[in-house]
Amino acid sequence: MANKNKDWIGIELGSNYFRVIDYRSTFDHVAIKDNLVENIQCNFLIRGVKSYGFDEDVIDKSHILNPEKLLEELSKAIKELKPKSKRLALSLENSLVLTRDVQIPQVEKKLLDSVVAYEIKESLLIDTVDYHIQYKLIDQIEEETKKYIMSTVILSKALYQDIWTLVGELGLKPSRLDINSNALTKQIMAVQSFNNIPVQHDQTFAIFDIDFDRINLYFISEGNVDLNRKILLDVEDERPLADRIYQQFDTIQNTFRFYLTHKKNKSISNILLMGQATQEENLDELFEESLLVPTKTIRSISNVTNQTDANLFLPMIGAAIEVQHGHRPGR
């Protein structure tokens, strides 16, 4: 099979930050069969990465709050990177969308859209007409009343329009839109090793995306994000970052306990650290000693050429990866 080279610009948008990456993919898919990774064809060449943080939120769940400032800084970053392509893979921080697991009756495929929308409307008390809803089946209940458990992502149509207006003003061509938790899941599936340590794809990972004002926690298992939490750090506290993180350890430990209590058949094999703050701080020992789970800051990723800033670009690469179900190797 001939190589399929594609040039990309990746953008990750958070409520008060963005990251931009210029990269090339040689193949960009993972084949899944029976919920197991069967074939990985993902190789990436990283040309450059830019990261920028704002003092205040520029995006929320409903709108881009300061489109002029966001456009100005994104334009600067893109101009500095000089990307080879306008093909865009965009990933959104989970705090910008609603995510819910909902139970619905087992119905015909043609009825899923309306049944999922009805369940979301009833449980969240929102007008689903104002939202884009995506969902996937993650489990089934085979009891007297058979049910599907659907994982849903709910994005405001107003925010969606704001984002594509911004993308148009940047002169980019949108190809993939994802959220960080799903993009990270795909990237975990596409990686054979972190820091030259082999990845076991049937294990459960906790990923901490750490910046100077927040920590995003993702618990990823068997191709799904089981839990995502955002923990804010006190930016007005002038103490070192490690001390400010330690102030939040009760919250972090409670999140671990909550996850393990609700997922009694699972254990967390590794904690992987990524994000802007991990480039300046050595936080491995802090988390490993406090949570008693092997912890590594991501320094290198298999299938990726040019490891500079390796702990910044996982979601942006993951957003470009396509998951193919039911394919056998070589097909």
Salt bridges, closest charged atoms under 4 A:
ASP7 OD1 - ARG24 NE 2.93
ASP7 OD1 - ARG47 NH2 2.69
GLU12 OE1 - ARG19 NH1 3.13
ASP22 OD1 - ARG47 NH1 3.28
ASP28 OD2 - LYS6 NZ 3.71
GLU72 OE2 - LYS76 NZ 3.62
GLU73 OE2 - LYS69 NZ 3.16
GLU73 OE2 - LYS76 NZ 3.83
GLU80 OE1 - LYS50 NZ 3.07
GLU93 OE2 - ARG214 NE 3.96
GLU93 OE2 - LYS230 NZ 3.35
GLU108 OE1 - LYS110 NZ 3.98
GLU142 OE1 - LYS146 NZ 3.82
ASP162 OD2 - HIS63 ND1 3.32
ASP178 OD2 - LYS186 NZ 2.75
ASP209 OD1 - ARG19 NH2 3.14
ASP209 OD1 - ARG214 NH1 3.63
ASP211 OD2 - ARG214 NH2 3.69
ASP226 OD1 - LYS263 NZ 3.90
ASP226 OD2 - LYS266 NZ 2.98
ASP237 OD2 - ARG239 NH2 2.83
